[in-house]
Amino acid sequence: MSIQEGDFIRLSFTGYVNGTLFDTTDEEKAREAGTYDEHKSYTPKVVCAGKRQIVLGLDEALIGKEIGFEETIEVPPEKAFGEHEQELLRSYEKKSFSKKPERGMQVNLPDAGTGTVVNVIGNRVIVDFNHPLAGQTITYTYRIESIVDQVTEQIAGIVKLFTGYDMEVTLEDTTAVIQLPPGIYYASRTWLNMKPYVTSTIFEDVTGIEEIQYLEKYVKPKKETEE
């Protein structure tokens, strides 16, 4: 059976830019490239084909392929992370930053979002708000591992893809109950930013879901007793 738009699949992939690995689902490749991150999960991603949950050029390549298919493709900037736009280079005074800005530093500014310091000239700081890979042609090697039919796995896959968190998902008729890690609303800005998108994506892409409950549960710790 060929992959159609709206099918959930498990996808393995590795992305390179100018021969340098920047993303992979393969732990061994990450270690070989010196990019291994102990906090990252190196497993195939669950994605909904044709829904732009991944880079457009890679997403388009999935349609019509079979389970087990693998290939290497080149993705131009317009179907990867976009062209590099000059107007997204902006200048700020040093006093605009809470700590001393240095080249390569990631900064978050209220008027523009997250960017990278690309130069410091006297009292002026140049920040680039383009994606770090904007303007680059990307090479992807990918393999379609399997179809994902279970609704709970589809939802858990969406959560994982957009937030990096593994969360337990159960179904109660047409209601999806998602168990949140304790304290996530205080510990993770990523979750706060992505929750609305996760919610809308589940409603749009997962069949039969009419309600979503996010459940944050705490268990009272047991007191140690003296023998």
CORFEN-V888539 format. One line per field, one symbol per residue. ss: DSSP state (H for helix, E for strand, C for the rest). phi: phi as a letter, one per 30 degrees, with the letter a starting at -180 (. if undefined). psi: psi as a letter, one per 20 degrees, with the letter a starting at -180 (. if undefined). A space follows every 10 residues. Layout:
# CORFEN-V888539
ss=???
phi=???
psi=???
This chain:
# CORFEN-V888539
ss=CECCCCCEEE EEEEEEECCE EEEECCHHHH HHHCCCCCCC CCCCEEEECC CCCCCHHHHH HHCCCECCCE EEEEECHHHC CCCCCHHHEE EEEHHHCCCC CCCCCEEEEC CCEEEEEEEE ECCEEEEECC CCCCCCCEEE EEEEEEECCC HHHHHHHHHH HHHCCCCEEE EECCEEEEEE CCCHHHHCHH HHHHHHHHHH HHHHHCCCCC EEEEEECCCC CCCCCCC
phi=.ddcejddbc bcabcbbhic dbaacceddd dddicebdcc ccbedcbcdi chdbeedded dddidcejdb acbccdedcc ciddcdddcb cbdeddcdbe dbejddbbce dbjcbcdcab biccbccccd eecdicdccc cbbddadccd dddddddded dcbicdbdbb cbicccccdd deiddccbde dddceddedd ddddccdjcc bbcccccbcd ddddcdd
psi=pqprpipprp pqqppqpkip piqqjogghg ghikjpoiiq onqqqpqopj jkirpghggh hhpirqpiqq rpqporhijd jrqophijpq pqqhiiqhro pqpippqoph iibpappiqo ocjqpppojq qhjpiqpppp prpogrqohp ghhgghgggg gihipoqppr pndjppoooq ppjhhhhohg gghighhggh gghgippjpi qppooopqpp qpqpqp.
